[in-house]
Amino acid sequence: ERLEALPDWLDFYNHGRPHTALDGPTPHQALVNNVDGNHS
């Protein structure tokens, strides 16, 4: 069971959880909100 749950947990841990280094948003939210900053 744990091995089956690992991919979903890793996806959440890496992409879905809020990050304090980003001041709270998830990495996806930070990227979407900073598209101009990343492509200027």
Secondary structure, 3 states (H helix, E strand, C coil): CHHHHHHHHHHHHHHHCCCHHHCCCCHHHHHHCCHHHHCC
